[in-house]
Amino acid sequence: MKTFNKFAATLAIAAASLSIAGAAQAQPGYGPNRGQHQAIQQGWNLTPARSTQIRQDIASLNGAIDRAAARRTISPREAASLRQQARDVQRLYGQYARGGLDRGEVRSLQDRVNSVRVALRMERRDWDSRRG
């Protein structure tokens, strides 16, 4: 019985130490991927390709609104409202770009561009020539 207790105690200590080591490796800065996590935490840099992509998205949004207005799939009033929303996104891009874009600003701009695209799609499909 004494040997069983010694064995059980040793096994319990080994199991406890393994669980602590596993928890320590799950923390950032430990384990084989520690350099990747630190690089992510240090900062997110906007590359010229991302900045160009955002500008192209805004420009293509303006082009899509102009095409829909020219094809008369949306009314002039709907087009004016959508153009105003696109100008707001473009103005916001200008404000954000002055200090350099961070990840949250890029996400915000993409969300706004996507919401204007959805609004354009909805205006094309409603056929009522009214906003909203």
CYANA upper distance limits for C-alpha pairs under 8 A (distance plus 0.5 A):
  1 MET  CA      5 ASN  CA      6.88
  2 LYS  CA      6 LYS  CA      6.83
  3 THR  CA      7 PHE  CA      6.54
  4 PHE  CA      8 ALA  CA      6.50
  5 ASN  CA      9 ALA  CA      6.47
  6 LYS  CA     10 THR  CA      6.63
  7 PHE  CA     11 LEU  CA      6.58
  8 ALA  CA     12 ALA  CA      6.54
  9 ALA  CA     13 ILE  CA      6.72
 10 THR  CA     14 ALA  CA      6.69
 11 LEU  CA     15 ALA  CA      6.64
 12 ALA  CA     16 ALA  CA      6.63
 13 ILE  CA     17 SER  CA      6.66
 14 ALA  CA     18 LEU  CA      6.72
 15 ALA  CA     19 SER  CA      6.79
 16 ALA  CA     20 ILE  CA      6.83
 17 SER  CA     21 ALA  CA      6.67
 18 LEU  CA     22 GLY  CA      6.60
 19 SER  CA     23 ALA  CA      6.76
 20 ILE  CA     24 ALA  CA      6.69
 21 ALA  CA     25 GLN  CA      6.75
 22 GLY  CA     26 ALA  CA      6.90
 23 ALA  CA     27 GLN  CA      7.29
 24 ALA  CA     30 TYR  CA      7.38
 25 GLN  CA     30 TYR  CA      5.51
 25 GLN  CA     31 GLY  CA      5.69
 26 ALA  CA     30 TYR  CA      7.48
 26 ALA  CA     31 GLY  CA      8.01
 28 PRO  CA     34 ARG  CA      6.76
 28 PRO  CA     37 HIS  CA      7.07
 28 PRO  CA     38 GLN  CA      8.28
 29 GLY  CA     33 ASN  CA      8.22
 29 GLY  CA     34 ARG  CA      4.92
 29 GLY  CA     35 GLY  CA      7.74
 29 GLY  CA     37 HIS  CA      7.59
 29 GLY  CA     38 GLN  CA      7.49
 30 TYR  CA     34 ARG  CA      5.90
 33 ASN  CA     37 HIS  CA      7.11
 34 ARG  CA     38 GLN  CA      6.83
 35 GLY  CA     39 ALA  CA      6.66
 36 GLN  CA     40 ILE  CA      6.81
 37 HIS  CA     41 GLN  CA      6.73
 38 GLN  CA     42 GLN  CA      6.60
 39 ALA  CA     43 GLY  CA      7.62
 40 ILE  CA     44 TRP  CA      7.36
 44 TRP  CA    102 ASP  CA      7.25
 44 TRP  CA    103 ARG  CA      7.14
 45 ASN  CA    102 ASP  CA      7.68
 46 LEU  CA     50 ARG  CA      6.87
 46 LEU  CA     51 SER  CA      7.38
 46 LEU  CA    100 GLY  CA      8.22
 46 LEU  CA    101 LEU  CA      6.87
 46 LEU  CA    102 ASP  CA      7.31
 46 LEU  CA    103 ARG  CA      8.38
 47 THR  CA     51 SER  CA      7.00
 48 PRO  CA     52 THR  CA      6.50
 49 ALA  CA     53 GLN  CA      6.54
 50 ARG  CA     54 ILE  CA      6.78
 51 SER  CA     55 ARG  CA      6.86
 52 THR  CA     56 GLN  CA      6.57
 53 GLN  CA     57 ASP  CA      6.60
 54 ILE  CA     58 ILE  CA      6.86
 54 ILE  CA    106 VAL  CA      8.48
 54 ILE  CA    109 LEU  CA      8.24
 54 ILE  CA    110 GLN  CA      7.84
 55 ARG  CA     59 ALA  CA      6.69
 56 GLN  CA     60 SER  CA      6.43
 57 ASP  CA     61 LEU  CA      6.58
 57 ASP  CA    113 VAL  CA      7.74
 58 ILE  CA     62 ASN  CA      6.96
 58 ILE  CA     86 ALA  CA      7.55
 58 ILE  CA     89 VAL  CA      7.98
 58 ILE  CA     90 GLN  CA      7.22
 58 ILE  CA    113 VAL  CA      7.23
 59 ALA  CA     63 GLY  CA      6.79
 60 SER  CA     64 ALA  CA      6.53
 61 LEU  CA     65 ILE  CA      6.80
 61 LEU  CA     86 ALA  CA      7.59
 61 LEU  CA    113 VAL  CA      7.95
 61 LEU  CA    116 VAL  CA      8.37
 61 LEU  CA    117 ARG  CA      7.44
 62 ASN  CA     66 ASP  CA      6.73
 62 ASN  CA     83 ARG  CA      7.33
 62 ASN  CA     86 ALA  CA      7.16
 63 GLY  CA     67 ARG  CA      6.60
 64 ALA  CA     68 ALA  CA      6.63
 65 ILE  CA     69 ALA  CA      6.68
 65 ILE  CA     79 ALA  CA      6.86
 65 ILE  CA     82 LEU  CA      7.55
 65 ILE  CA     83 ARG  CA      7.52
 65 ILE  CA    120 LEU  CA      7.61
 66 ASP  CA     70 ALA  CA      6.58
 66 ASP  CA     79 ALA  CA      8.04
 67 ARG  CA     71 ARG  CA      6.58
 68 ALA  CA     72 ARG  CA      6.53
 68 ALA  CA     73 THR  CA      5.85
 68 ALA  CA     74 ILE  CA      6.43
 68 ALA  CA     79 ALA  CA      8.44
 68 ALA  CA    124 ARG  CA      8.00
 69 ALA  CA     73 THR  CA      6.75
 69 ALA  CA     74 ILE  CA      5.94
 69 ALA  CA     75 SER  CA      7.02
 69 ALA  CA     76 PRO  CA      6.99
 69 ALA  CA     79 ALA  CA      6.59
 73 THR  CA    124 ARG  CA      5.95
 73 THR  CA    127 TRP  CA      7.98
 74 ILE  CA     78 GLU  CA      6.53
 74 ILE  CA     79 ALA  CA      6.91
 74 ILE  CA    123 GLU  CA      6.76
 74 ILE  CA    124 ARG  CA      6.03
 74 ILE  CA    127 TRP  CA      7.97
 74 ILE  CA    129 SER  CA      6.82
 75 SER  CA     79 ALA  CA      6.64
 75 SER  CA    129 SER  CA      5.56
 75 SER  CA    130 ARG  CA      7.70
 76 PRO  CA     80 ALA  CA      6.58
 77 ARG  CA     81 SER  CA      6.81
 77 ARG  CA    129 SER  CA      8.26
 77 ARG  CA    130 ARG  CA      7.69
 77 ARG  CA    131 ARG  CA      7.55
 78 GLU  CA     82 LEU  CA      6.72
 78 GLU  CA    123 GLU  CA      7.68
 78 GLU  CA    129 SER  CA      7.53
 78 GLU  CA    130 ARG  CA      6.89
 78 GLU  CA    131 ARG  CA      5.68
 79 ALA  CA     83 ARG  CA      6.48
 80 ALA  CA     84 GLN  CA      6.68
 81 SER  CA     85 GLN  CA      6.94
 81 SER  CA    131 ARG  CA      7.97
 82 LEU  CA     86 ALA  CA      6.70
 82 LEU  CA    116 VAL  CA      7.39
 82 LEU  CA    119 ALA  CA      8.15
 82 LEU  CA    120 LEU  CA      7.47
 83 ARG  CA     87 ARG  CA      6.59
 84 GLN  CA     88 ASP  CA      6.70
 85 GLN  CA     89 VAL  CA      6.91
 85 GLN  CA    116 VAL  CA      7.25
 86 ALA  CA     90 GLN  CA      6.72
 86 ALA  CA    113 VAL  CA      8.00
 86 ALA  CA    116 VAL  CA      7.47
 87 ARG  CA     91 ARG  CA      6.49
 88 ASP  CA     92 LEU  CA      6.56
 89 VAL  CA     93 TYR  CA      6.64
 89 VAL  CA    109 LEU  CA      7.29
 89 VAL  CA    112 ARG  CA      7.11
 89 VAL  CA    113 VAL  CA      7.41
 90 GLN  CA     94 GLY  CA      6.85
 91 ARG  CA     95 GLN  CA      6.86
 92 LEU  CA     96 TYR  CA      6.63
 92 LEU  CA    109 LEU  CA      8.18
 93 TYR  CA     97 ALA  CA      6.36
 93 TYR  CA    109 LEU  CA      7.43
 94 GLY  CA     98 ARG  CA      6.91
 95 GLN  CA     99 GLY  CA      8.24
 96 TYR  CA    100 GLY  CA      6.87
 96 TYR  CA    101 LEU  CA      6.26
 96 TYR  CA    105 GLU  CA      7.31
 97 ALA  CA    101 LEU  CA      5.95
101 LEU  CA    105 GLU  CA      6.39
101 LEU  CA    106 VAL  CA      6.89
102 ASP  CA    106 VAL  CA      6.79
103 ARG  CA    107 ARG  CA      6.69
104 GLY  CA    108 SER  CA      6.56
105 GLU  CA    109 LEU  CA      6.61
106 VAL  CA    110 GLN  CA      6.65
107 ARG  CA    111 ASP  CA      6.57
108 SER  CA    112 ARG  CA      6.72
109 LEU  CA    113 VAL  CA      6.65
110 GLN  CA    114 ASN  CA      6.57
111 ASP  CA    115 SER  CA      6.62
112 ARG  CA    116 VAL  CA      6.78
113 VAL  CA    117 ARG  CA      6.76
114 ASN  CA    118 VAL  CA      6.66
115 SER  CA    119 ALA  CA      6.65
116 VAL  CA    120 LEU  CA      6.62
117 ARG  CA    121 ARG  CA      6.67
118 VAL  CA    122 MET  CA      6.64
119 ALA  CA    123 GLU  CA      6.59
120 LEU  CA    124 ARG  CA      6.67
121 ARG  CA    125 ARG  CA      6.89
122 MET  CA    126 ASP  CA      6.68
123 GLU  CA    127 TRP  CA      7.72
123 GLU  CA    129 SER  CA      8.45
123 GLU  CA    131 ARG  CA      7.72
123 GLU  CA    132 GLY  CA      7.64
